[in-house]
Amino acid sequence: MYVSMNRLTVPSDYQAHLEKAFSESGERMKNVPGFLEFLFLAPTQGDEYTVFTKWESEQDFLNWTQSEAFKRSHAGSNPNSPVKSELRTYQVKASS
């Protein structure tokens, strides 16, 4: 199993826009090969959001990031967006 976590630092005046943009992401991901789970985590305080995705394998994640569907889903991204992003990936070594 493989996990990606994208930590997003989002100014308060942009948070509603970001939440709307991610509101249907989990549903859109359901048909992606190897995809297992999507969570969009909003802060109870502060400005850091986390986009969590779980995959059957690292290769499934890489296939998604190189797919036409991924490119389409990110095509409307604002190049001048105030959102700062830090992607981290993990191999799952143990789970319940």
N, C-alpha and C positions, 0 to 999 in steps of 0.2 A: 504494500500500500504506500501511497505517496501523497503528501500534503503540500499545498502552496498557501502562503499567507501573505497578502499584500497589505501592508500598513500604509494608510492614507492619512496625511495631516491636512485637515480641511478648515479653512477660515469659516467662522460662524455664519457669515453672510452667504456662503456657498453651500452650506450643509443641506438645505432643503433641495437644491438642485441635484446634488449628488445622490441623495436618498431616492429621489424620483428616478434618476438614471439607472439605479441598481434595483428598483422595485420588482422587476420581472426577470431578473437575471437567472434565478434558480430554475424557473419554469423553462426558460430558453435552453438551459444546459442539460436538461433531462435526456435528450437524444444524442448527446455527444458520446462516442464510444469511449469506454473506460471511466467515464465520470460517475462518481458515487454520491457526493454531497456538496452543497453550497450553503454557506452562511454569510450574511452581511451583518457585521457586528457594529452597532452604533454606540458611541460612548454615553455613559450616564453623566459624565463630566468631561470637559475638555474638548479637544478637537481631533482625536485620533480614532479613525475607523479601521476595521480590519475586514478584508474580503478573504474568507476561508474556503478553499476547495479541496476535496478529497478525491483521489484517483486510484484506480486499480494498480497503475504502474507509472513510473517516471516517463516511460515512452508514450503512454496515453496523454499525459500532460503536455509533453513536447509536441506530439501530433496536433493537439488542440491549438497550441500557440502558433503553429505554422500553417493552420488551416485557413481556407477562405472564409469560413464562418467566423473565426476569430477576427480576421481582418475587417469583415463587415461589422461585427459588433463594436469594434473600436474606431470605425471610420468617422463617426461623428464627434470624436474626441476633440476638445478645444486645445489647440497648441499653446494658447496663452492661459490655460487653466491655472488657478492659484493652488491646485492640489499638488502636494508633494507625495511621492510614492516610494516605497521600499519593499521589494519583493524578496521573500525568503522561502526556501523549499526544504522539505524534510522527508527522509525515509522513515516510515513508521516501523519501529523495532518491536513494539509490544502494544497490544490493545486488549480491551475487555470483550 
